[in-house]
Amino acid sequence: TNLAGTLGQTSPVTMGAVLDHVPVSDDSKPMLIGTMNGRYKDALIAYAKHYCDKADCVSAQIIELDETKFLLRYWDSETRWEERTLTYQNAAGENLTATSAGDVRRFLVEMARRASEAVGMELALPPVTSLGSKESEKVPGAYLLNELIDVNTLECLNQDDAHPITNAISKTSADAEEVAKNALQSDPDVDHQLLIKLGFQQPVKLKAITVRGSSEEE
């Protein structure tokens, strides 16, 4: 089952979707830098503490960035400052290259999340899920919402416990084909009608639901 739609303008995920279509350029770089320096100051301190081994950092700023790296300037309690160039890296320590401003945003947020966990800081970070990578083939202007489904909210009345609702809804677009091999079935001893309930991690405007079923009669 695939769900297609859009997100409200106030959702932080919306920005990620828009930035997926924006190149890393002289126009987008100041916006990315300004957002991180203005809204996520504590995340920059976490960068310095974790990636630069600067435990006494009290302030930090991104000075410049490009498709593969960013320059971080950080200060200690005595206002002494240093700079270090940090490459974008995934959890395995592999270097990453951004193909859009959306990639840069995701890399920075994920690196901040890992840094905050490593140094024990609690940060209010935006979700990194982006809708821009997978547009709906059936609904123009809409994106697949599967990655935003809150799996903890999934409920299905009258389901066969051997063939639950989780068999029918992929958690990400990447595993949709694998999930499609499974099936959701009703319990014939209860009721053939299925009543499905699900929620999303962000406010959405649901435009369509695509259900794949078997034409075989049992």
LUMZA-495687 format. One record per residue (C-alpha): residue in three letters; x, y, z. Coordinates in pm, whole numbers, padded with zeros to 5 digits, always signed. Example, Ala and Ser with C-alpha at 12.3 -4.5 7.8 and 13.67 -1.06 7.14 Angstrom:
2
Ala+01230-00450+00780Ser+01367-00106+00714
***
This chain:
218
Thr+00000+00000+00000Asn+00131+00342-00099Leu+00002+00678+00024Ala+00048+01000-00171Gly+00003+01360-00068Thr+00169+01680+00042Leu+00266+01849+00368Gly+00155+02173+00528Gln+00367+02483+00474Thr+00465+02501+00841Ser+00611+02151+00848Pro+00994+02131+00863Val+00979+01834+00629Thr+00834+02062+00361Met+01156+02261+00354Gly+01353+01943+00295Ala+01127+01852+00004Val+01174+02193-00156Leu+01551+02192-00104Asp+01580+01860-00285His+01517+02054-00604Val+01761+02336-00521Pro+02128+02306-00626Val+02414+02383-00391Ser+02498+02727-00528Asp+02600+03079-00427Asp+02227+03149-00387Ser+02142+02856-00161Lys+02459+02845+00051Pro+02384+03165+00252Met+02036+03033+00330Leu+02171+02698+00454Ile+02442+02867+00661Gly+02201+03123+00802Thr+01952+02856+00905Met+02211+02651+01091Asn+02376+02953+01257Gly+02044+03110+01350Arg+01819+02820+01450Tyr+02055+02541+01552Lys+02331+02706+01753Asp+02347+02419+02000Ala+02392+02174+01712Leu+02704+02364+01605Ile+02842+02340+01958Ala+02779+01966+01944Tyr+02977+01953+01617Ala+03274+02120+01785Lys+03261+01903+02096His+03231+01575+01908Tyr+03399+01613+01570Cys+03666+01865+01679Asp+03728+01730+02032Lys+03660+02076+02175Ala+03485+01990+02501Asp+03495+02348+02629Cys+03327+02498+02322Val+03066+02760+02411Ser+02979+02894+02066Ala+03023+02796+01702Gln+02933+02906+01350Ile+02946+02761+01002Ile+03157+02998+00793Glu+03121+02833+00452Leu+03009+02509+00294Asp+02995+02324-00036Glu+02891+01985-00171Thr+03139+01782+00036Lys+03233+01981+00347Phe+03181+02280+00573Leu+03410+02513+00768Leu+03328+02535+01139Arg+03459+02816+01360Tyr+03425+02764+01733Trp+03504+02955+02052Asp+03595+02851+02406Ser+03497+03024+02730Glu+03791+03265+02698Thr+03673+03374+02349Arg+03965+03202+02177Trp+03861+03056+01845Glu+03972+02786+01607Glu+03851+02659+01270Arg+03824+02314+01122Thr+03693+02182+00794Leu+03455+01890+00843Thr+03349+01658+00563Tyr+02993+01527+00547Gln+02991+01173+00680Asn+02740+00899+00742Ala+02717+00686+01056Ala+02986+00454+00922Gly+03231+00741+00878Glu+03211+00735+00499Asn+03237+01067+00316Leu+02923+01195+00145Thr+02870+01426-00152Ala+02561+01644-00177Thr+02377+01676-00507Ser+02126+01929-00375Ala+02069+02174-00091Gly+01835+01911+00055Asp+02125+01668+00081Val+02333+01927+00268Arg+02046+01983+00511Arg+02008+01609+00574Phe+02382+01557+00621Leu+02408+01845+00870Val+02106+01732+01070Glu+02218+01370+01089Met+02571+01470+01188Ala+02426+01695+01458Arg+02207+01411+01583Arg+02503+01175+01612Ala+02719+01443+01776Ser+02453+01529+02034Glu+02410+01164+02128Ala+02786+01121+02161Val+02834+01421+02393Gly+02507+01387+02581Met+02333+01700+02455Glu+01959+01717+02393Leu+01882+01901+02069Ala+01556+01997+01902Leu+01637+01890+01548Pro+01405+01878+01246Pro+01322+01543+01088Val+01544+01457+00793Thr+01284+01270+00595Ser+01239+01423+00251Leu+00953+01382+00011Gly+01140+01521-00284Ser+01313+01196-00375Lys+01002+00999-00468Glu+00715+01165-00650Ser+00389+00980-00695Glu+00349+00826-01039Lys-00029+00839-01010Val-00096+01179-00849Pro+00073+01483-01011Gly+00232+01717-00760Ala+00215+01467-00476Tyr+00484+01262-00305Leu+00489+00919-00145Leu+00417+00952+00226Asn+00516+00600+00331Glu+00833+00720+00502Leu+00626+00950+00725Ile+00390+00682+00854Asp+00409+00642+01231Val+00418+00264+01255Asn+00326+00282+01623Thr-00021+00404+01525Leu-00102+00119+01287Glu-00420-00068+01376Cys-00643-00302+01178Leu-00967-00450+01307Asn-01066-00797+01186Gln-00718-00879+01053Asp-00580-01229+01047Asp-00296-01216+01301Ala-00087-01432+01070His-00125-01168+00798Pro-00126-00830+00981Ile-00145-00474+00853Thr+00235-00442+00870Asn+00247-00685+00578Ala+00069-00434+00358Ile+00235-00101+00433Ser+00600-00042+00361Lys+00789+00170+00610Thr+00993+00327+00329Ser+00958+00348-00047Ala+01275+00141-00075Asp+01121-00173+00075Ala+00786-00141-00103Glu+00859-00426-00343Glu+00958-00661-00061Val+00647-00574+00139Ala+00432-00629-00168Lys+00524-00999-00156Asn+00336-01029+00173Ala-00034-00985+00228Leu-00291-00840+00463Gln-00585-01071+00519Ser-00905-01057+00720Asp-00995-01320+00973Pro-01271-01528+00810Asp-01397-01633+01154Val-01459-01270+01255Asp-01542-01040+00964His-01423-00999+00605Gln-01425-00621+00636Leu-01095-00459+00731Leu-01092-00131+00929Ile-00749+00031+00907Lys-00617+00317+01118Leu-00279+00488+01076Gly-00113+00817+01165Phe+00176+01025+01033Gln+00480+01182+01194Gln+00384+01522+01047Pro+00062+01691+00935Val-00017+01581+00579Lys-00274+01636+00308Leu-00363+01288+00189Lys-00459+01283-00177Ala-00459+00916-00271Ile-00410+00562-00143Thr-00283+00290-00373Val-00368-00067-00275Arg-00215-00367-00445Gly-00416-00686-00421Ser-00449-01032-00567Ser-00715-01114-00823Glu-00720-01476-00716Glu-01043-01597-00560Glu-01025-01816-00254
***
